[in-house]
């Protein structure tokens, strides 16, 4: 892989219902569908003249986005649970206010293994190990360009993997983006260095209402 375009899924039903996402499996809203089409048009332009591969989280809000992108690229997306968002355990699908009122502050030490006091929630270490494993597996893909459809918080761990950040550092890193964004990651083949070329671009959504 020399080039990655990492898409965060656009507006999903859990967004407008103000519910906790995580592994709570909702699809795209009507607006999200239009946003996904705009994303697909942009990705097709970015991939012009290339033969990319397309992979996605298996949760509906991502897989629906990937299907729309796939139609523009004439590709069938490969779905992998490894690219899912963080699991919020018993909070998933509940009102966001429910989680906000119960989630405990992250401790000064041990943030990598903290669940916020929410039963069944993933830690950053568990999520990072899962996503790093998924990305390691994708290195076997012969394509030099990879389009990945994932989630907002999961993107941080994809970028961290890309730049070679140790899992033990994941309690201290964040690359915040908004839904429907495209992040461009690229490798300099001469120097073998990896760059975050753009982070969370959303210009393609400017005209979508």
Secondary structure, DSSP 8 states (H G I E B T S, - for coil): --EEEEEE---BHHHHTTB--TT----B-HHHHHHHHHHHHHHHHHTTT---EEEEESSHHHHHHHHHHHHHHT---EEEGGG----BGGGTTSBHHHHHHH-----SS-GGG--TT-TTB--HHHHHHHHHHHHHHHTT---SEEEEEE-HHHHHHHHHHHTT--GGGGGG------TT-EEEEEEETTTTEEEEEEEEE-GGGTT--
